Amino acid sequence: MLWLAYAEGASHREIAEALGLRTASLKILLFRARKKLADLLGVGR
C-alpha cells in the first residue's frame, strides 16, 4: 500500500478499493506503516 500511495500516486480511495478496505481503515494502516518504516530507518530519533 505504501508503494501504491507514494510511488504510483494512487489515491486513498483507489488503494482502499484495490485492497478491499474502507478508506478510513486504509488511512490508519498507512499511518502505522509510515511510522514503522521511520522506526526501522531510525528517522525522527
N, C-alpha and C positions, 0 to 999 in steps of 0.2 A: 504494500500500500504506500510505503514511503516513496518507492520508485515511481509509481503512478502519479503521486502528488507532485513530486519535485522534478523528476527527470522528464516525465511525459507531459506534465502540466495539466493533468486531468482534474476536473472539479470534484469537490466532495461528493456531490450528487452522483457523478459518473462512477466514482470509485465505489461508493456505497451500493449502487445498483449492480456493479460487476461482482462484488463480493457477497451480495445478498444481505446487506446490513442496512439498518436505518442510518440516516445521515448523522444524527446525534451520537449514535454509538461509534461511528467511524471517527468523528471528531475527538472523542475520548481516546480511542485507540491510537490515533495519530499523535496526540499529545503525549501519551505514555511511551510510544515508540521513539519520539524525538528526545524525550528525557532519558530513556535507556541508552540511546545512541550517544548522547552527550556524556553520560556517565562512563560508558565504555571507552570513549575517546579522551576522557579527562578534561573536558571543556567545562568552564564555569567553576573551577575549583579555586 
